Amino acid sequence: MCISQQPGAAMADLIDALAMPSSSATRTVDALVEIGALFRTPHESDRRRVTLNLSAQGKQLLAEAAGAVAALGLSPEFSAAIR
């Protein structure tokens, strides 16, 4: 699961995909929100949930990271995994 491929993903989806404790995922998302790479939006039908979306800056950072990985000459599978 990648937020760029699944805009509006829930925190629970991210936690499951990363197989990390919820507190770690929350701190990571908080840091990405703080630098403007990610934003939270209230869920349309469930006010207890939030959805996660990349900002324009987040998309730019992701593209730069993908370019850096590609420049390393890593396998196409690994490169695709970070997108």
C-alpha positions as CSV (number, residue, x, y, z in Angstrom):
1,M,0.0,0.0,0.0
2,C,1.3,3.4,-1.0
3,I,-0.4,6.6,-0.3
4,S,0.5,7.9,-3.8
5,Q,-1.3,4.9,-5.3
6,Q,-4.2,4.9,-2.8
7,P,-5.0,8.5,-2.0
8,G,-7.3,8.8,0.9
9,A,-5.9,5.7,2.6
10,A,-6.7,5.3,6.3
11,M,-4.1,5.2,9.1
12,A,-5.1,1.6,9.7
13,D,-4.2,0.7,6.1
14,L,-0.8,2.3,6.4
15,I,-0.1,0.5,9.7
16,D,-1.1,-2.8,8.2
17,A,1.1,-2.3,5.1
18,L,4.1,-1.2,7.1
19,A,3.7,-3.8,9.8
20,M,4.8,-1.2,12.4
21,P,3.3,-0.2,15.7
22,S,0.5,2.4,15.5
23,S,2.5,4.8,17.6
24,S,5.5,4.7,15.2
25,A,3.2,5.2,12.2
26,T,1.5,8.1,13.9
27,R,4.9,9.8,14.6
28,T,6.0,9.2,11.0
29,V,2.8,10.7,9.6
30,D,3.0,13.6,12.1
31,A,6.5,14.4,10.8
32,L,5.4,14.2,7.2
33,V,2.4,16.5,7.9
34,E,4.8,18.9,9.7
35,I,7.0,19.3,6.7
36,G,4.0,19.6,4.4
37,A,4.5,16.4,2.5
38,L,1.2,14.8,3.7
39,F,-2.1,16.0,4.9
40,R,-4.9,14.5,6.8
41,T,-8.6,14.9,5.8
42,P,-11.6,13.8,7.9
43,H,-13.3,10.7,6.5
44,E,-16.5,11.4,4.7
45,S,-18.7,9.1,6.6
46,D,-16.8,8.2,9.8
47,R,-15.7,11.2,11.8
48,R,-13.4,9.1,14.0
49,R,-11.2,8.3,10.9
50,V,-8.9,10.4,8.9
51,T,-7.6,9.8,5.4
52,L,-4.1,10.5,4.2
53,N,-3.1,12.2,1.0
54,L,0.1,13.5,-0.5
55,S,0.5,17.2,-1.0
56,A,2.1,18.7,-4.1
57,Q,5.3,18.9,-2.1
58,G,4.9,15.3,-1.0
59,K,4.5,14.2,-4.6
60,Q,7.7,16.2,-5.5
61,L,9.7,14.6,-2.7
62,L,8.5,11.1,-3.8
63,A,9.5,11.8,-7.4
64,E,13.0,13.0,-6.2
65,A,13.4,9.9,-4.0
66,A,12.3,7.6,-6.9
67,G,14.9,9.3,-9.1
68,A,17.6,8.9,-6.5
69,V,16.8,5.2,-6.2
70,A,16.8,4.8,-10.0
71,A,20.2,6.4,-10.1
72,L,21.6,3.8,-7.8
73,G,20.8,1.1,-10.4
74,L,18.7,-1.0,-8.0
75,S,16.3,-3.7,-9.3
76,P,13.1,-2.5,-11.0
77,E,11.1,-4.4,-8.4
78,F,12.7,-2.4,-5.6
79,S,12.3,0.9,-7.5
80,A,8.6,0.1,-8.0
81,A,8.1,-0.7,-4.4
82,I,8.9,2.9,-3.3
83,R,6.4,4.5,-5.7
